[in-house]
Amino acid sequence: MTSKAQPRKKPSVAVARPMPKWVPWAALGLVVITLVLLAAAIPARLWALLTARPFKGEGTLSLTILHTNDTWGYVYPCG
């Protein structure tokens, strides 16, 4: 008596699911709700957020480096 060997099945390949159609609408709704709440709470902040201009520098900066050979972690290097 011989047994009949059954052929092996090929492993299934995982198929990536497409993004649901409601995701962009949910993101847009979240943005709209955020803007409405921001406008209702603080109108000046919303206006400033929408009309933001690049930062203008006030001139050159100066940096003072204070060197100490303190190894104990004291915050007053000259005392």
Backbone as CSV, one residue per row, in Angstrom:
resi,resn,N_x,N_y,N_z,CA_x,CA_y,CA_z,C_x,C_y,C_z
1,MET,0.819,-1.160,0.000,0.000,0.000,0.000,0.880,1.246,0.000
2,THR,0.670,2.062,-0.943,1.448,3.298,-1.038,0.534,4.499,-0.793
3,SER,1.101,5.494,-0.183,0.313,6.715,0.067,0.569,7.719,-1.049
4,LYS,-0.451,8.407,-1.363,-0.305,9.414,-2.401,0.175,10.716,-1.758
5,ALA,1.265,11.239,-2.265,1.806,12.492,-1.740,1.029,13.657,-2.353
6,GLN,0.597,14.536,-1.484,-0.135,15.703,-1.977,0.853,16.839,-2.205
7,PRO,0.664,17.580,-3.260,1.598,18.693,-3.527,1.468,19.774,-2.450
8,ARG,2.600,20.380,-2.136,2.601,21.433,-1.130,2.046,22.725,-1.716
9,LYS,1.357,23.452,-0.868,0.834,24.740,-1.317,1.929,25.792,-1.234
10,LYS,1.895,26.710,-2.158,2.859,27.810,-2.127,2.470,28.760,-1.002
11,PRO,3.449,29.286,-0.303,3.121,30.228,0.774,2.476,31.491,0.189
12,SER,1.457,31.950,0.884,0.764,33.135,0.380,1.596,34.382,0.664
13,VAL,1.552,35.283,-0.265,2.290,36.537,-0.145,1.343,37.567,0.437
14,ALA,1.789,38.274,1.473,0.952,39.295,2.109,0.778,40.471,1.156
15,VAL,-0.455,40.838,0.940,-0.762,41.937,0.040,-1.015,43.181,0.886
16,ALA,-0.339,44.261,0.555,-0.531,45.512,1.288,-1.905,46.083,0.960
17,ARG,-2.624,46.435,2.024,-3.955,47.002,1.815,-3.838,48.475,1.468
18,PRO,-4.641,48.948,0.555,-4.596,50.366,0.222,-5.161,51.209,1.369
19,MET,-4.763,52.467,1.411,-5.232,53.362,2.450,-6.734,53.605,2.286
20,PRO,-7.496,53.555,3.377,-8.937,53.787,3.267,-9.238,55.193,2.740
21,LYS,-10.384,55.331,2.097,-10.738,56.604,1.481,-11.068,57.683,2.501
22,TRP,-11.379,57.293,3.737,-11.772,58.272,4.735,-10.595,58.935,5.437
23,VAL,-9.372,58.443,5.263,-8.210,58.981,5.971,-7.918,60.435,5.587
24,PRO,-7.882,60.813,4.308,-7.635,62.228,3.995,-8.739,63.141,4.526
25,TRP,-9.984,62.670,4.504,-11.085,63.490,5.013,-10.983,63.656,6.524
26,ALA,-10.543,62.629,7.211,-10.370,62.731,8.662,-9.246,63.709,9.001
27,ALA,-8.168,63.680,8.233,-7.066,64.619,8.466,-7.504,66.055,8.201
28,LEU,-8.249,66.259,7.126,-8.758,67.597,6.816,-9.714,68.075,7.903
29,GLY,-10.572,67.199,8.385,-11.483,67.564,9.462,-10.750,67.934,10.734
30,LEU,-9.677,67.216,11.051,-8.880,67.526,12.229,-8.226,68.902,12.112
31,VAL,-7.735,69.228,10.927,-7.132,70.545,10.705,-8.176,71.640,10.845
32,VAL,-9.356,71.434,10.277,-10.423,72.436,10.356,-10.866,72.635,11.802
33,ILE,-11.046,71.556,12.534,-11.450,71.670,13.938,-10.397,72.410,14.747
34,THR,-9.126,72.123,14.494,-8.050,72.808,15.208,-8.058,74.302,14.912
35,LEU,-8.237,74.671,13.647,-8.257,76.090,13.291,-9.473,76.800,13.872
36,VAL,-10.612,76.137,13.900,-11.818,76.751,14.466,-11.649,76.960,15.962
37,LEU,-11.130,75.969,16.661,-10.922,76.127,18.097,-9.877,77.191,18.406
38,LEU,-8.847,77.258,17.594,-7.820,78.275,17.793,-8.373,79.660,17.524
39,ALA,-9.206,79.789,16.503,-9.801,81.083,16.173,-10.802,81.509,17.239
40,ALA,-11.512,80.569,17.817,-12.495,80.913,18.839,-11.817,81.286,20.150
41,ALA,-10.733,80.634,20.479,-10.070,80.885,21.750,-9.206,82.141,21.692
42,ILE,-8.348,82.234,20.718,-7.398,83.344,20.642,-7.284,83.790,19.183
43,PRO,-8.110,84.751,18.745,-8.066,85.183,17.349,-6.728,85.793,16.950
44,ALA,-6.082,86.498,17.847,-4.806,87.127,17.503,-3.736,86.078,17.216
45,ARG,-3.773,84.975,17.937,-2.782,83.921,17.721,-2.972,83.265,16.352
46,LEU,-4.221,83.059,15.949,-4.476,82.479,14.635,-3.999,83.421,13.537
47,TRP,-4.281,84.708,13.695,-3.851,85.686,12.685,-2.324,85.709,12.612
48,ALA,-1.658,85.665,13.741,-0.199,85.661,13.755,0.351,84.373,13.137
49,LEU,-0.338,83.269,13.351,0.105,81.998,12.783,-0.001,82.000,11.257
50,LEU,-1.072,82.602,10.755,-1.290,82.606,9.309,-0.453,83.655,8.587
51,THR,-0.045,84.717,9.277,0.720,85.789,8.631,2.131,85.870,9.188
52,ALA,2.726,84.750,9.533,4.068,84.739,10.118,5.097,85.177,9.083
53,ARG,6.005,86.008,9.532,7.092,86.470,8.672,8.400,85.909,9.211
54,PRO,9.402,85.838,8.375,10.686,85.313,8.842,11.269,86.191,9.953
55,PHE,12.015,85.564,10.823,12.644,86.270,11.932,13.743,87.175,11.421
56,LYS,13.750,88.399,11.919,14.816,89.325,11.575,15.760,89.414,12.761
57,GLY,17.037,89.282,12.493,18.032,89.369,13.553,18.199,90.806,14.024
58,GLU,18.630,90.970,15.255,18.811,92.301,15.816,20.259,92.749,15.766
59,GLY,21.097,92.058,15.103,22.504,92.435,15.020,23.385,91.261,15.399
60,THR,24.643,91.598,15.713,25.589,90.544,16.053,25.394,90.101,17.496
61,LEU,25.788,88.891,17.761,25.727,88.336,19.098,27.125,88.284,19.682
62,SER,27.210,88.408,20.996,28.505,88.248,21.648,28.402,87.065,22.609
63,LEU,29.470,86.308,22.676,29.510,85.114,23.499,30.680,85.223,24.460
64,THR,30.399,85.073,25.734,31.445,85.108,26.753,31.667,83.693,27.259
65,ILE,32.900,83.237,27.176,33.244,81.907,27.654,34.033,82.071,28.949
66,LEU,33.515,81.524,30.010,34.158,81.614,31.322,34.805,80.272,31.626
67,HIS,36.126,80.272,31.696,36.851,79.023,31.911,37.159,78.860,33.387
68,THR,36.965,77.685,33.895,37.336,77.355,35.260,37.817,75.912,35.280
69,ASN,38.718,75.626,36.179,39.179,74.252,36.317,38.530,73.611,37.539
70,ASP,37.287,73.961,37.765,36.504,73.408,38.862,36.031,72.017,38.475
71,THR,36.341,71.036,39.285,35.916,69.672,38.998,34.847,69.186,39.962
72,TRP,34.419,70.026,40.904,33.438,69.635,41.894,32.040,70.090,41.518
73,GLY,31.879,70.875,40.463,30.564,71.271,39.989,29.996,72.492,40.658
74,TYR,30.838,73.343,41.205,30.333,74.579,41.802,29.931,75.556,40.711
75,VAL,28.928,76.369,40.984,28.420,77.273,39.960,29.050,78.658,40.046
76,TYR,29.836,78.943,41.075,30.484,80.242,41.203,31.980,80.071,40.952
77,PRO,32.433,80.259,39.711,33.830,79.969,39.407,34.804,80.983,39.989
78,CYS,34.351,82.180,40.335,35.283,83.190,40.820,35.211,83.368,42.332
79,GLY,34.487,82.530,43.040,34.316,82.782,44.462,34.894,81.772,45.363
